[in-house]
Amino acid sequence: MEKIVFILPTLTHPRHHKRINALREHYKVKIYAFDRGVYNVNTLGTEDITVLGKVENKKYWSRITNFRKVFKIINKHKNKNVLFYFFSFDIALIGSIFLSKNNYIYEIGDFAYLGMSKWLKSITSKIDLRIMRRSLLTVFTSRGFVNYLNAEKEYLAPNKYVIIPNKMPKEITNFKRQRKVFKDSLRFGFVGVLRYKNTVLRFIKTLGEKYPQFSFIFYGDGGLKEEFIELKEKYSNLEYGGSFKNPEDLGRIYNDFDIHIGCYDITGHNQKIAEPNKLYESIYFGNPIIASKGTFFGERVKELGAGYLIDATSDENIISFLDSLNIKELNTISENLLNIKTEDLITSHKVLLEAIKNNTGSN
């Protein structure tokens, strides 16, 4: 196997970039990607990429209309000592139909079907499992995903998958880890795509309305950005920091606030089982995290002593939490985070490279 052909659902996802950059150190690569028109500041800049056209954001199933483009790419490269790498269900589905077994890697950042109706979920989950079983390898970004499959009795053989948590690129070490000093005028932040109206946006609104001594800043794009901007116009202690480049801007961003709001809405099952990159970024920079109870993310926050677990679905719970914050405790949490070894927070592709080598016989 001489080359890996990546077909990306978006140009701008940092996790996709990490895989490409890691694997191109060992294999020739060719990259094809759709443009979803968000986070363009993070667009992958490389000479060996072909843009396949624009896809409307939030219109998941509309990507199926790009069937012919994906099929042509697969048809062009298959049977040429090539391994394909897919990051989304729809693209992997096309690949699983037109490629022989073990000719592609399928990476899962979430289960697309978990928000579907019961009957559609049943059908799609079976298709998804078939795609996994036909792959050379399935890459999971959270141990919670494997736990979910096992709970649903949808097992994969141990040699058919690897787990690569959403840790940070090695470039993060360009930023110094330094002790934070918390004061009564606490500053909260959110980094990424702002979603979850019933929890994160509720938290922000409550903070803006009832805690003028605190401030909040949102760095990111998409999602509920416009609704946040409306809140920002109403409350003077809310700020918008704009889009950012990952990882180049992370040091500046995480040093601009104290506590990271990560209390995702758990009505969607993906949020219950994911392990977001915000966990590792917050730990690296010493920012205590607020996570939702009943999530794998929350379990990891508790296990690592990285912050707080709350139920942010009601104003009362948020108010009770904010009233209970203790500066001394925050300082202790932050110091504990900075004591976690840097190497434990950096993405390692060793397990993926070894699995590819073992399953293909490549060097």
Residue pairs with C-beta under 8 A, 6 or more apart in sequence:
1 27
1 81
1 82
1 83
1 356
1 360
1 361
1 362
2 27
2 28
2 81
2 82
2 362
3 27
3 28
3 29
3 30
3 77
3 80
3 81
3 82
3 83
4 23
4 27
4 28
4 29
4 30
4 82
4 83
4 84
4 85
5 29
5 30
5 31
5 32
5 73
5 77
5 82
5 83
5 84
5 85
6 16
6 19
6 20
6 29
6 30
6 31
6 32
6 33
6 84
6 85
6 87
7 32
7 33
7 70
7 73
7 84
7 85
7 86
7 87
7 91
7 95
8 16
8 31
8 32
8 33
8 34
8 44
8 87
9 33
9 34
9 36
9 55
9 63
9 87
9 88
9 90
9 91
10 16
10 33
10 34
10 35
10 36
10 38
10 55
11 33
11 34
11 35
11 36
11 40
11 43
11 44
11 49
11 51
12 36
12 38
12 39
12 40
12 41
12 42
12 43
12 44
13 39
13 42
13 87
14 42
14 169
14 246
14 247
14 277
15 109
15 141
15 166
15 277
16 44
16 87
17 42
17 44
18 169
18 347
19 85
19 107
19 139
19 349
19 352
20 29
20 31
20 44
20 46
21 169
22 347
22 349
22 352
22 353
23 29
23 85
23 349
23 352
23 353
26 353
26 363
27 83
27 362
29 48
30 48
30 50
30 77
31 44
31 46
31 48
31 49
31 50
32 49
32 50
32 51
32 52
32 73
33 44
33 49
33 50
33 51
33 52
34 51
34 52
34 53
34 54
34 55
34 63
34 66
35 51
35 52
35 53
35 54
35 55
36 54
36 55
36 56
36 57
37 54
37 56
37 57
38 57
38 193
38 221
38 222
39 221
39 222
39 243
40 243
41 243
41 244
41 245
42 243
42 245
42 246
52 66
52 69
52 70
53 66
53 69
55 62
55 63
55 66
56 62
57 222
60 90
60 112
61 90
63 88
63 90
63 91
64 90
67 94
70 91
70 94
70 95
71 94
71 98
74 84
74 94
74 95
74 98
74 99
75 98
77 84
78 84
78 98
78 99
78 103
82 103
83 103
83 104
83 105
83 136
83 356
83 360
84 95
84 99
84 103
84 104
84 105
85 104
85 105
85 107
86 92
86 95
86 104
86 105
86 106
86 107
87 107
87 109
88 112
89 112
89 113
89 124
89 128
89 131
90 112
92 104
92 106
92 131
92 135
93 127
93 131
95 103
95 104
95 106
95 131
96 104
96 130
96 131
96 134
96 135
101 134
102 134
102 135
102 136
102 359
103 136
104 134
104 135
104 136
105 135
105 136
105 137
105 138
105 139
105 356
106 131
106 132
106 135
106 137
106 138
106 139
107 138
107 139
107 140
107 141
108 132
108 138
108 139
108 140
108 141
108 145
109 141
109 274
110 270
110 274
111 125
111 128
111 145
111 148
111 269
111 270
112 124
112 128
113 120
113 121
113 124
113 125
113 128
114 121
114 268
114 269
114 270
115 268
115 269
115 270
116 124
125 152
125 154
129 149
129 154
132 138
132 156
132 160
132 161
133 156
133 160
135 160
136 356
136 359
136 360
137 160
137 161
137 162
137 352
137 355
137 356
137 359
138 156
138 160
138 161
138 162
139 161
139 162
139 163
139 164
139 352
140 146
140 161
140 162
140 163
140 164
141 163
141 164
141 165
141 166
141 274
141 275
142 163
142 165
142 166
142 273
142 274
142 275
142 296
143 163
143 165
143 275
143 296
144 272
144 273
144 274
144 275
144 296
145 273
145 274
146 156
146 161
146 163
147 273
147 296
148 269
148 273
149 155
149 156
159 355
159 358
159 359
162 351
162 352
162 355
163 351
164 347
164 348
164 349
164 351
164 352
165 275
165 280
165 347
166 275
166 276
166 277
166 279
166 280
166 347
167 277
167 280
167 345
167 346
167 347
167 348
168 247
168 277
168 280
168 281
168 284
168 345
168 346
168 347
169 247
169 346
169 347
170 346
170 347
171 247
171 248
172 247
172 250
172 281
172 284
172 345
172 346
173 342
173 346
174 251
175 250
175 251
175 284
175 285
176 251
177 284
177 285
177 286
177 338
177 342
178 255
178 286
178 338
179 286
179 334
179 335
179 338
180 258
180 286
180 287
180 331
180 334
181 331
182 258
182 327
182 330
182 331
182 334
183 327
184 213
184 327
185 213
185 214
185 215
186 214
186 215
186 258
186 259
186 325
186 330
187 214
187 215
187 216
187 217
187 256
187 257
187 258
187 259
188 207
188 214
188 215
188 216
188 217
188 257
188 258
188 259
188 260
188 261
189 216
189 217
189 218
189 219
189 253
189 254
189 256
189 257
189 258
189 259
189 260
189 261
189 287
190 200
190 204
190 216
190 217
190 218
190 219
190 220
190 260
190 261
190 262
191 219
191 220
191 244
191 250
191 253
191 254
191 260
191 278
191 281
192 219
192 220
192 276
192 278
193 220
193 221
193 222
193 223
194 200
194 201
194 218
194 220
194 222
194 223
194 224
194 225
194 228
195 223
195 224
195 264
195 265
196 224
196 263
196 264
196 265
196 271
197 224
197 227
197 265
198 265
198 267
198 313
199 263
199 264
199 265
199 292
199 312
199 313
200 224
200 261
200 263
200 264
200 265
200 312
201 224
201 227
201 228
201 231
202 312
202 313
202 315
202 318
203 261
203 263
203 290
203 312
203 318
204 216
204 218
204 228
204 231
204 238
204 261
205 231
206 315
206 318
206 319
206 322
207 214
207 216
207 237
207 238
207 318
207 322
208 216
208 231
208 234
208 235
208 237
208 238
209 235
210 319
210 322
211 237
211 322
212 236
212 237
214 237
214 322
215 237
215 238
215 239
216 237
216 238
216 239
216 257
216 261
217 238
217 239
217 240
217 241
217 256
217 257
218 225
218 228
218 238
218 239
218 240
218 241
219 241
219 242
219 243
219 244
219 249
219 253
220 243
220 244
221 243
225 240
228 238
228 240
229 240
231 238
232 238
232 239
232 240
241 253
241 256
244 250
244 253
250 281
250 285
251 285
254 260
254 281
254 282
254 284
254 285
254 287
255 285
257 287
258 287
258 288
258 330
259 287
259 288
259 289
259 290
259 307
259 330
260 278
260 282
260 287
260 288
260 289
260 290
260 307
261 290
262 276
262 278
262 279
262 282
262 289
262 290
262 291
262 292
262 297
262 301
263 290
263 291
263 292
263 310
263 312
264 271
264 276
264 291
264 292
264 295
264 297
265 271
265 292
265 313
266 272
266 292
266 293
266 294
266 295
271 292
271 295
271 297
272 294
272 295
272 296
273 295
273 296
274 295
274 296
274 297
275 296
275 297
275 300
276 297
278 289
279 289
279 297
279 300
279 301
279 304
279 306
280 345
282 288
282 289
282 306
282 307
282 337
283 304
283 306
283 337
283 340
283 345
284 337
284 342
284 345
286 334
286 335
286 337
286 338
287 334
287 337
288 306
288 307
288 308
288 330
288 333
288 334
288 337
289 301
289 306
289 307
289 308
290 307
290 308
290 310
290 312
290 321
291 297
291 298
291 301
291 307
291 308
291 309
291 310
292 298
292 309
292 310
292 311
292 312
293 309
293 310
293 311
298 309
300 306
301 307
301 308
301 309
302 309
304 337
304 340
305 333
305 336
305 337
306 333
306 336
306 337
307 333
308 321
310 317
310 318
310 321
311 317
312 318
312 321
356 362
357 363
